Amino acid sequence: MAELGSQAVVLGAGIAGLLTARVLSEFYGSVTVVERDALPDHPDQRTGVPQGRHLHNFYSRGTQLIAELFPGILDEFGAAGAVVDDGDDLSRLYVRVAGHEVNPTGKLTDPGPLAAYQASRPFVEFHLRRRVAALANVTILDNHEVIEPVIAADVVTGTRIINHDNDTTITLGADLVADATGRAARTRAFLDSHGFGPPPEERVPPTWGYSSQLMHIAPGRITERMAYVSQGNTAPGALLMAYEHDTWMLAISRPIECGSPPKNLTEVLAAAEQILPPAIMTVLRDATPVGEIAISRNTAAGWRRYDQMPRLPNGLVVLGDALCNLNPLYGQGMTMAALQAVALRDCLRAGDTDLAGRFYRAAAELIAPVWAMNEANDRPPAAGTPHALRGRVFSWMQRAALMAATNDIVVAERILRVRNLLDPPTRLQDPALLLRILVTNLRHPRRKSLVGAGNSAFSSTLNLADEVAIRALIDRQVKGWDAGDSGSYASVFTPDADYVTFLGGRHKGRDEIATSYAPLLENLLKGSRLRAQITQLRYLAPDVALIQAQAVVTKRARRWNRGGDRVNTSIAVRTDDGWRLAVSQNTARRRFAEKLLGVLVSGQSHA
């Protein structure tokens, strides 16, 4: 391939910088990567990447692209200890979203693109850097800091840098400078100071905080390679992912309105216990923490719209988080960096005329659908706005698709492909898929978070996120009862909760509830099933909700025994750990007495 220039400079040796250097090595005689940190000679955390202590992973599309740019690297990942899942089913995933467990049986139609290679950020970056450093025309200058690009007559001709080994300043000439220095990039201010103006910026404010803890777990203790639980936008979530050398990263996310993210291992495990399955929690309690907990409240997203600038200098492009930083909870950053690097390659193949403009337009086409999808989750439209109806339709489609995915692996595979950026979001709007979702849900009506008795009317004034979170809370209570686990059953209550049984007995506090139910679930009610149906959800205050339901305990897994049902009235409150039950009152139904009273009342009204 013909060279477009003799020298290119990449600012930053993170994931975006390394992928960009690999691409530029095809088009320039030499490529120099400038990095402020002193780079380690093994996988290790570094000062310039504080987010490296949090959970990272390539989506499937990102995995495809690095395999294309670095042939054989996925085999190297596996040989070096990365967790590899190239199976043809979903047996190594535990996924629960909005109360839906996505674990359908069957085989994937096309499992190859969904193969997973899981490893920590330092592991991935080290192996990519080793491959880039091995390229004959690439040099990595670490311990060098960028001052600013050099510009003359609207053309960037290089960059000034400082060598921190001897504090000398040098100028690197370049036909192209690529800024991949991340969120802290100073190119926006540089352009403004040279008369180009700052690029417009779209922003989504931070709405979450999260904590991450690396752990060592003995091999074979957990059969899944990943456990992911999302309870909606107003309740904490959890993600547990297997990494290299029997290490696991546990991340707990918490909405800002629910309080600060966990501050230590004890709080992380306490939060995880409210979210993850008991079998996984048993293992986590025995795990050995590796290093300190990492905490972040920086979940804001920002997109610098260089594609909308009327004028740009030649010889300068911006990539990665310096161009668009997404909410890190979605884990899309490394994959988006790979997509942008390949987009730059495609633009370079067409020459360097208007390179920056063509690249930013191509990048915008890649960013826009992901940005829109994230924004719909992070900042749903308020009621009464023009987009509110669209938001409700979007939420309904999400719920329907998730419900179908619990039983139909074809639907689950399509969702995974979109989630992993293999397919565009529009693939979920395919009429054939929508018909399949409808048919699947008709064939497999969902067991409600509380299974119903007949056709009792249901009403709710809660927003969707709070309704999903409260239903997930009651789901956990039901599953605790069905498993005979009094601790899990009682975990949905606040520490000082008031609980009244249908016989009139009163228990004060979560611990007393668990203690009182332990002998019942182990003996008299062993093997029983809790079944019920929510009939009303209503706000009493913004952080207080009334729950009314019918419930029954039966030895039969699915049959509703009308003779033994109860009426339950509970009050849920929003806490730092999400919604919890503060008060719960159970009353036995006396259907004969209800009918007799109805007759008497009716008779008096006609007298």
C-alpha positions in Angstrom: 0.0 0.0 0.0 1.4 3.4 -0.9 2.5 5.6 2.0 0.5 8.8 2.7 3.3 10.3 4.6 6.7 9.7 6.3 5.7 10.2 9.9 2.6 9.9 12.1 2.4 10.6 15.9 -0.1 9.0 18.2 -0.8 10.7 21.6 -1.5 8.1 24.3 -0.7 4.4 24.6 -4.0 3.3 25.9 -6.3 0.9 24.0 -7.4 3.6 21.5 -3.8 4.8 21.0 -2.5 1.3 20.4 -5.2 0.4 17.9 -4.7 3.7 16.1 -0.9 3.1 15.9 -1.5 -0.3 14.4 -3.8 1.2 11.7 -1.4 4.1 10.9 1.5 1.7 10.5 0.0 0.6 7.2 0.0 4.2 5.8 3.1 6.0 7.2 6.8 5.3 7.0 7.1 5.5 10.8 4.7 5.9 13.7 5.7 7.3 17.1 3.4 6.7 20.2 3.9 9.2 23.0 2.8 8.1 26.5 3.1 10.0 29.7 3.4 7.0 32.0 6.5 4.8 32.4 5.1 1.6 30.9 5.5 -1.7 32.7 7.0 -4.8 31.1 4.2 -7.0 32.4 0.4 -6.7 32.9 0.0 -4.1 35.7 -2.0 -1.1 36.7 -0.6 2.3 35.7 -1.2 5.9 37.0 -2.6 7.3 33.8 -5.4 4.7 33.6 -7.2 4.9 37.0 -10.2 3.2 35.3 -8.0 0.1 34.8 -9.0 -1.0 38.3 -12.6 -1.3 37.2 -14.2 -3.9 35.0 -13.3 -3.9 31.3 -14.1 -6.2 28.4 -14.3 -6.2 24.6 -17.8 -6.6 23.2 -18.0 -9.3 20.5 -17.6 -6.8 17.7 -14.4 -5.4 19.4 -13.1 -9.0 19.7 -13.6 -9.5 16.0 -11.7 -6.2 15.1 -8.7 -6.8 17.3 -8.4 -10.3 15.8 -8.5 -8.7 12.3 -5.8 -6.1 13.2 -3.6 -8.6 15.1 -4.0 -12.1 13.6 -3.5 -14.8 16.2 -3.9 -12.5 19.3 -7.0 -14.2 20.6 -5.1 -17.5 20.8 -2.3 -15.6 22.6 -4.9 -14.3 25.1 -6.1 -17.8 25.7 -2.6 -19.2 26.1 -1.7 -16.4 28.6 -4.7 -17.2 30.8 -7.7 -15.3 29.5 -11.1 -16.9 30.1 -12.4 -18.2 26.8 -16.0 -19.2 26.1 -16.6 -20.3 22.5 -19.4 -22.7 23.3 -22.6 -23.0 21.3 -25.1 -22.3 24.2 -25.6 -19.8 27.1 -24.9 -22.2 29.9 -21.9 -20.2 31.2 -23.9 -17.0 31.6 -26.2 -15.9 34.4 -28.3 -12.9 33.2 -31.3 -11.4 35.0 -32.7 -8.2 33.7 -35.8 -6.5 35.2 -36.8 -9.8 36.8 -36.3 -11.9 33.6 -33.7 -14.7 33.8 -32.3 -15.1 30.3 -31.3 -18.7 30.3 -33.1 -20.5 27.4 -32.0 -24.0 26.5 -30.9 -24.9 23.0 -28.0 -24.1 20.6 -27.0 -20.8 19.2 -27.4 -20.5 15.4 -24.0 -18.7 14.9 -21.9 -19.0 18.1 -18.6 -18.0 16.5 -19.1 -14.2 16.6 -20.3 -14.4 20.2 -17.1 -16.1 21.5 -15.8 -14.4 24.6 -12.3 -13.6 25.7 -12.3 -12.2 29.2 -9.3 -10.6 30.9 -8.4 -7.5 32.9 -7.6 -4.1 31.3 -3.9 -4.4 32.2 -3.8 -7.9 30.6 -5.4 -6.7 27.4 -3.4 -3.5 27.1 -0.1 -5.3 27.7 -0.6 -7.9 25.0 -1.8 -5.3 22.5 1.2 -3.1 23.4 3.6 -6.0 22.9 2.2 -6.6 19.4 2.3 -2.9 18.5 5.9 -2.5 19.7 6.9 -5.5 17.5 5.9 -3.6 14.4 9.0 -2.6 12.5 8.0 1.0 11.9 6.4 1.8 15.3 8.3 3.3 18.3 6.7 3.8 21.7 8.1 6.7 23.7 7.0 6.3 27.3 7.6 8.7 30.2 7.1 11.6 27.7 4.3 14.1 28.1 2.5 16.0 25.3 2.6 19.8 25.6 0.5 20.7 22.5 0.4 20.1 18.8 2.4 22.4 16.4 0.3 24.3 13.9 1.1 26.6 10.9 -1.3 27.9 8.3 -4.2 25.7 9.6 -2.1 22.6 9.3 -0.9 20.5 12.3 2.8 19.7 11.5 3.8 17.9 14.7 3.7 18.1 18.5 5.9 19.3 21.3 6.7 16.9 24.1 8.7 16.7 27.3 11.0 13.9 28.1 10.6 13.3 31.8 13.8 11.4 32.1 15.8 14.6 31.5 13.2 17.4 31.4 14.1 18.3 27.8 11.5 19.6 25.3 11.6 18.3 21.7 9.3 18.7 18.7 8.2 15.7 16.7 7.3 16.5 13.1 4.3 14.6 11.7 2.1 14.4 8.7 -0.7 13.3 11.0 -1.2 13.6 14.7 -3.8 11.4 16.3 -5.0 12.4 19.8 -6.0 9.3 21.9 -5.3 10.8 25.3 -8.8 10.1 26.7 -11.2 12.3 28.6 -8.5 14.7 29.7 -7.5 15.5 26.0 -6.7 19.2 25.5 -7.4 19.3 21.8 -10.7 21.0 22.3 -9.0 24.0 24.0 -6.2 23.9 21.5 -8.5 24.3 18.6 -10.4 27.1 20.4 -7.2 29.0 21.1 -6.2 28.9 17.4 -9.5 30.3 16.0 -11.3 27.1 15.1 -13.7 27.4 18.1 -14.5 24.5 20.4 -16.6 21.6 19.0 -20.2 21.4 20.2 -20.6 18.9 22.9 -23.5 16.6 23.9 -23.5 15.5 27.5 -25.5 13.1 29.8 -24.9 13.9 33.5 -23.7 11.2 35.9 -26.6 9.2 37.4 -24.7 6.3 39.0 -21.7 5.4 41.1 -20.0 2.1 41.2 -17.4 0.1 43.1 -15.1 -2.7 41.8 -13.2 -5.3 43.7 -10.8 -7.8 42.2 -10.9 -11.3 43.9 -9.2 -14.6 43.7 -11.5 -17.6 43.6 -10.4 -21.2 43.5 -11.0 -22.8 40.1 -14.3 -24.7 39.6 -16.2 -23.0 42.4 -18.4 -21.0 40.0 -19.6 -22.7 36.8 -20.6 -19.5 35.0 -18.1 -17.1 33.5 -20.3 -14.1 34.1 -23.2 -13.1 36.3 -25.1 -9.9 35.4 -28.1 -8.5 37.2 -29.9 -5.3 36.3 -32.9 -4.3 38.5 -33.7 -1.1 36.6 -32.5 2.5 36.8 -33.5 3.1 40.4 -32.0 0.0 42.1 -28.5 -1.3 42.5 -27.0 -3.7 39.9 -24.2 -6.3 39.9 -21.7 -7.7 37.5 -19.3 -10.5 38.2 -16.8 -11.5 35.5 -14.1 -14.2 35.4 -10.6 -12.9 34.5 -7.2 -14.4 33.9 -5.5 -16.7 36.5 -8.6 -17.4 38.6 -9.3 -13.8 39.3 -12.8 -12.3 39.2 -14.0 -8.7 39.1 -17.1 -7.9 41.1 -18.7 -4.5 40.4 -21.7 -3.1 42.3 -23.5 -0.1 40.7 -25.8 2.2 42.6 -28.0 5.1 41.3 -27.1 8.4 42.8 -30.5 8.7 44.5 -29.9 5.5 46.3 -26.7 6.8 47.9 -23.0 6.4 47.5 -21.4 3.3 46.0 -20.0 0.7 48.5 -16.8 2.0 50.3 -15.2 -1.3 51.3 -15.3 -5.1 50.8 -17.9 -5.6 53.6 -20.3 -3.2 51.9 -19.6 -4.6 48.5 -20.5 -8.1 49.7 -23.6 -6.9 51.6 -24.9 -5.2 48.4 -24.1 -8.2 46.3 -26.0 -10.5 48.7 -29.2 -8.5 47.9 -28.7 -9.0 44.1 -26.8 -12.2 43.2 -27.9 -15.8 43.5 -27.2 -17.5 46.9 -24.9 -20.1 45.3 -22.6 -17.4 43.9 -22.7 -15.5 47.1 -21.5 -18.5 49.0 -18.4 -18.6 46.9 -17.8 -14.8 47.1 -17.8 -14.9 50.9 -14.8 -17.3 50.6 -13.0 -15.3 47.9 -9.7 -13.6 48.6 -9.7 -9.9 47.7 -6.8 -8.7 45.5 -5.8 -5.1 46.0 -8.0 -2.3 47.2 -11.5 -1.5 46.2 -11.9 1.0 43.4 -14.7 3.5 43.5 -16.0 5.8 40.7 -18.8 8.3 40.5 -17.9 9.5 37.1 -20.6 8.0 34.9 -21.2 11.1 32.8 -21.1 10.7 29.0 -19.8 13.3 26.6 -19.6 13.5 22.8 -17.4 16.2 21.2 -19.1 16.8 17.9 -16.1 17.5 15.7 -18.3 16.3 12.8 -20.3 19.5 13.3 -17.4 22.0 13.2 -17.4 24.3 10.2 -13.6 24.3 9.9 -10.9 21.9 11.0 -7.1 21.9 10.7 -5.5 19.4 8.4 -3.2 16.8 10.0 -5.1 16.2 13.2 -7.7 13.6 14.3 -9.2 12.8 17.7 -10.3 9.2 18.7 -11.4 7.1 21.6 -12.6 8.8 24.8 -11.1 12.1 23.6 -13.8 12.0 20.9 -16.7 10.4 22.8 -16.7 9.0 26.4 -19.7 6.8 27.1 -21.1 5.8 30.5 -18.5 3.3 31.7 -21.2 1.1 33.2 -22.0 -0.1 29.7 -18.5 -1.3 29.1 -18.4 -0.1 25.4 -15.3 2.1 25.4 -12.7 -0.4 24.2 -15.0 -1.7 21.5 -15.9 1.8 20.3 -12.1 2.6 20.1 -11.6 -0.4 17.9 -14.6 0.6 15.6 -13.1 4.1 15.3 -9.6 2.8 14.5 -11.0 0.7 11.7 -13.1 3.6 10.5 -9.9 5.7 10.3 -8.2 2.9 8.3 -11.1 2.9 5.8 -10.8 6.7 5.4 -7.0 6.5 4.9 -7.5 4.0 2.2 -9.3 6.7 0.3 -6.4 9.1 0.7 -5.8 12.0 3.1 -7.9 14.7 1.4 -10.3 16.1 4.1 -9.3 13.1 6.2 -10.5 14.6 9.5 -13.9 15.6 8.2 -14.5 12.2 6.6 -13.3 10.4 9.7 -15.5 12.4 12.1 -18.6 11.8 9.9 -17.8 8.1 9.7 -17.3 7.9 13.5 -20.5 9.8 14.1 -22.4 7.1 12.2 -20.9 4.5 14.6 -21.4 6.5 17.8 -25.0 7.8 17.1 -27.0 4.6 17.6 -25.0 3.6 20.7 -25.3 7.1 22.2 -29.1 7.1 21.5 -29.5 3.6 23.1 -27.5 4.6 26.2 -29.3 7.9 26.5 -32.7 6.2 26.4 -31.6 4.2 29.4 -29.8 6.9 31.3 -32.1 9.8 30.7 -35.7 8.5 29.9 -38.0 11.2 28.6 -40.2 12.9 31.2 -43.9 12.3 31.1 -45.7 14.8 28.8 -42.7 15.5 26.6 -42.9 14.7 22.8 -40.6 11.7 23.3 -42.5 10.2 26.2 -44.7 8.0 24.0 -41.7 6.8 22.1 -40.0 6.0 25.4 -43.0 4.0 26.6 -43.0 2.0 23.4 -39.3 1.4 23.7 -39.7 0.2 27.3 -42.6 -2.1 26.2 -40.5 -3.6 23.4 -37.6 -4.2 25.8 -39.8 -6.0 28.3 -41.5 -8.1 25.6 -38.1 -9.1 24.1 -36.6 -10.0 27.5 -39.6 -12.0 28.4 -39.4 -14.0 25.2 -35.6 -14.4 25.6 -36.2 -16.4 28.8 -37.7 -19.2 26.7 -36.5 -18.7 23.1 -32.7 -18.9 22.4 -33.3 -17.3 18.9 -34.6 -14.1 20.5 -31.8 -14.3 23.2 -29.2 -14.6 20.4 -30.6 -11.6 18.5 -30.5 -9.5 21.7 -26.9 -10.6 22.4 -25.8 -9.7 18.9 -27.3 -6.2 19.3 -25.9 -5.8 22.8 -22.4 -6.9 21.5 -22.6 -4.4 18.7 -22.5 -7.1 16.0 -25.9 -5.9 14.7 -27.5 -2.5 14.8 -30.4 -1.8 17.2 -32.8 -1.8 14.3 -32.4 -5.6 14.1 -34.6 -5.8 17.1 -37.4 -4.1 15.1 -37.5 -6.8 12.4 -41.2 -7.7 11.9 -40.3 -11.4 11.8 -38.6 -11.1 15.2 -41.5 -9.1 16.7 -43.9 -11.8 15.5 -41.6 -14.5 17.1 -41.5 -12.5 20.4 -45.3 -12.3 20.4 -45.8 -16.0 19.7 -43.2 -17.0 22.3 -44.8 -14.9 25.0 -48.3 -16.3 24.1 -47.0 -19.8 24.4 -45.0 -19.2 27.5 -46.9 -16.6 29.6 -44.5 -15.3 32.2 -44.8 -16.5 35.8 -45.4 -13.1 37.3 -43.0 -11.9 40.0 -45.9 -13.0 42.2 -48.0 -15.7 40.5 -51.6 -14.8 40.2 -54.9 -16.3 41.2 -57.4 -15.7 38.6 -58.0 -12.3 36.9 -57.6 -9.8 39.7 -57.3 -6.3 38.4 -53.9 -4.6 38.7 -53.2 -0.9 39.0 -50.0 1.0 39.4 -49.0 4.7 39.7 -45.2 3.8 39.8 -42.9 4.7 37.0 -41.5 1.7 35.1 -38.1 1.6 36.7 -39.6 1.5 40.3 -42.2 -1.0 39.3 -39.5 -3.3 37.8 -37.3 -2.8 40.9 -40.1 -3.7 43.4 -41.2 -6.7 41.4 -37.6 -7.9 41.3 -37.5 -7.4 45.1 -40.6 -9.6 45.6 -39.2 -12.1 43.1 -36.3 -12.5 45.4 -38.5 -13.0 48.4 -40.5 -15.6 46.6 -37.4 -17.5 45.5 -36.1 -17.4 49.1 -39.3 -19.0 50.3 -39.3 -21.6 47.5 -35.6 -22.5 48.3 -36.4 -22.9 52.0 -33.9 -20.1 52.8 -35.3 -17.9 55.6 -32.4 -15.5 55.3 -33.0 -14.9 51.7 -36.8 -14.6 52.3 -36.1 -11.9 55.0 -33.4 -10.1 53.1 -36.0 -7.9 51.3 -37.0 -6.2 54.6 -35.3 -3.2 56.2 -33.3 -4.0 59.4 -36.1 -2.5 61.5 -39.1 -3.8 59.5 -42.5 -4.5 61.1 -44.0 -7.9 60.0 -47.4 -9.2 61.0 -48.3 -12.8 60.1 -51.9 -13.9 59.0 -52.3 -15.4 62.5 -51.5 -12.1 64.2 -48.0 -12.8 65.3 -45.6 -9.8 65.0 -41.9 -9.9 64.2 -39.7 -6.8 64.5 -36.7 -6.5 62.2 -35.1 -8.5 59.4 -33.1 -10.8 61.7 -36.2 -11.7 63.8 -38.2 -12.5 60.6 -35.4 -14.8 59.4 -35.1 -16.5 62.7 -38.8 -17.1 63.1 -39.3 -18.5 59.6 -36.2 -20.8 59.7 -37.9 -23.7 61.6 -41.1 -23.4 59.5 -39.3 -23.6 56.2 -37.1 -26.4 57.4 -40.0 -28.5 58.8 -43.7 -27.7 58.6 -43.5 -25.7 55.3 -40.5 -27.6 53.8 -41.0 -27.9 50.0 -43.9 -25.5 49.9 -44.2 -22.8 47.3 -45.2 -19.1 47.8 -47.5 -17.9 45.1 -49.2 -14.5 44.9 -50.3 -11.6 42.6 -49.7 -7.9 43.0 -53.0 -6.1 42.7 -51.8 -2.5 43.3 -48.7 -0.4 43.4 -49.0 3.2 44.5 -46.7 6.0 45.6 -47.3 7.3 49.1 -44.3 9.6 48.6 -41.5 9.7 46.1 -39.5 7.2 48.0 -42.4 5.3 49.7 -44.7 2.8 47.8 -47.8 0.8 48.8 -47.9 -2.8 47.7 -51.1 -4.8 47.8 -51.2 -8.4 46.8 -53.0 -11.7 47.1 -50.7 -14.6 48.2 -50.9 -18.3 49.0 -48.6 -21.0 50.3 -49.1 -24.3 48.6 -47.4 -27.7 48.2 -48.2 -27.6 44.5 -45.8 -25.6 42.5 -48.3 -23.9 40.2 -51.8 -24.5 41.4 -53.5 -21.7 43.4 -55.5 -22.9 46.4 -58.3 -20.4 46.7 -59.1 -21.7 50.2 -55.9 -20.7 51.7 -55.1 -17.4 50.2 -54.1 -14.2 52.1 -54.2 -10.5 51.5 -50.9 -8.8 51.9 -50.3 -5.1 52.3 -46.7 -3.9 52.4 -45.0 -0.5 52.4 -41.7 -0.3 50.5 -39.1 2.4 51.0 -36.2 3.4 48.9 -32.9 2.8 50.7 -29.2 3.0 49.8 -29.5 -0.7 48.7 -32.7 -0.1 46.6 -36.3 -0.7 47.5 -36.9 -2.6 50.8 -40.1 -3.6 52.7 -40.5 -1.6 55.9 -43.9 -2.9 56.9 -45.8 -6.0 55.9 -49.3 -7.1 57.1 -50.9 -10.5 56.1 -54.6 -11.2 56.6 -56.3 -14.5 55.9 -59.3 -14.2 53.5 -62.6 -15.6 54.6 -64.5 -15.9 51.4 -67.7 -17.2 52.9 -67.8 -14.3 55.3 -67.0 -11.9 52.5 -70.0 -13.2 50.5 -72.3 -13.1 53.5 -71.3 -9.6 54.3 -71.8 -8.6 50.6 -75.3 -10.1 50.7 -76.1 -8.2 54.0 -74.8 -4.9 52.7 -76.7 -5.4 49.4 -79.9 -6.2 51.3 -79.6 -3.1 53.5 -79.0 -0.9 50.4 -82.3 -2.0 48.9 -84.3 -1.7 52.1 
